[in-house]
């Protein structure tokens, strides 16, 4: 059996088991609310095993073949704290590793020293122990280069929430089951699994939570097939990129696709993203770690990109991929600061206050490197509506920044059935035409959503690379023709849909009608003859 088939089988089995555990764990709690506990515990297990394996590997290489960091005394481990924080970005005492806490949580005699310095039962005070451990992990990075990567990372893991149970006893029982469940997930060794088990499981769980959450799920997670298409569009002809950026990064799925497409060393100088929602921001940072991206290879910020961009000094970026929120409100021309912001002012107008879509486009263009490509999912109305947006479209087309517009199928995204578009931006185009691709029929149906198959994506990418006219599928349109259409960028304006109505052969139809009339006349004659005989 080929390796790919083994990986797929392994992945499917893993996913089924993980979702069954996650669903069993939540009990009566809404899955969307419980996701932070499942994903947070998975992260706790991952960094525990990651650190343990890193230390053990070094000791074994030095000849200490029986060494196991998980069995080391805390006071002895403290001597390595500063060096490990410098190398890994964090530190966890052996007694606070996931494996040891999980073991202790099922031991009636296990104790720990609480925050007041007193011995306490692990089983009866598991919530306090986990809270203390998470604070210790975050504090281990304070004052170091990795502080920003770990600060507030466990904020959404509220060990005292009523979502875990109405009493302390019930909450601790839920937390114990949570540790059991995550421990039972067959994620293998963080380095020796044949698939990227932790990162793969994390993405699968986010997909399931998003699909079950409807609209709120769609706001934090872009489906894998769409993420992959965006990244492929942005990396055509490239074997590597220096930096990848997403100004509305959600849980980071789009950023990480660059490494999947280009390979482990395909992103040379890191991942940059900004996210306004703090819970999603934390999920994104966890996602980076679970995909084995070291703390010094990513910079994720929590702020409003449109009014307070955090990565202007880190750009320009040679790959930008994004699925920003559709038609949200923003300050717009109410702000004199934004009116003079060079990201937007070059177009001569700001995006409307009730529809910030074009603000994300202009911000992305400003952040794009001269040889870079940006692939951005857009609300379809952006392509034809409004005077202000028309003026921005005019600026983009007149300055030859729009490389392609791709109409996607409907119902690809969680929580919305609309058919979105992709706008591809470049600053170094070789022609002044725009390629319009109608991919609205390029999908396969699933039980809940449509999705892009590999064949669908390949057809789109092939058309994008060749930039040729294909009847009913794509059209290469000159600047002058777009200007004549008053800068309407809707794909349907330039790509005529195929006529699926059955062609009618008039001669054949007339012949059949003549036969019907002849038979009718014959029947009438026969009936008249019968009547006469009567």
Secondary structure, DSSP 4 states (H G I P E B T S, - for coil): --HHHHHHHHHHHHHHHHHHHHHHHHTTS-HHHHHHHHHHHHHHHHHHHHHHHHHHHHHHHTT-TT--GGGS-HHHHGGGHHHHHHHHS----GGGSHHHHHHHHT-TT-EEE-TTS-EEETTTTHHHHHHHHHHHHHHTTTTSTTHHHHTTTTTT--TT-GGG-SSHHHHHHHHHHHHHHHHHS----TTT-SS-HHHHHHHHHHHHHHHHHTHHHHTT---HHHHHHHHHHHTTT-S-BS-EEETT-TTSHHHHHHHHHH-TTSBSS-EEEE-S-HHHHHHHHHHHHHTT--GGGEEEE-S-TTTS-S-TTT--EEEEEE-PPSS----GGG-HHHHT-HHHHTTTSPPPTT--HHHHHHHHHHHEEEEEEEEEEE-GGGGT--HHHHHHHHHHHHTT-EEEEEEPPSS-BTTB----EEEEEESS-SSS-EEEEE-TT--EE-SSSEE--HHHHHHHHHHHHH---BTTTEEEE-HHHHHHTTT---HHHHSPPP--SPP--HHHHHHHHHHHHHHHHHHHHHHHHHHHH-
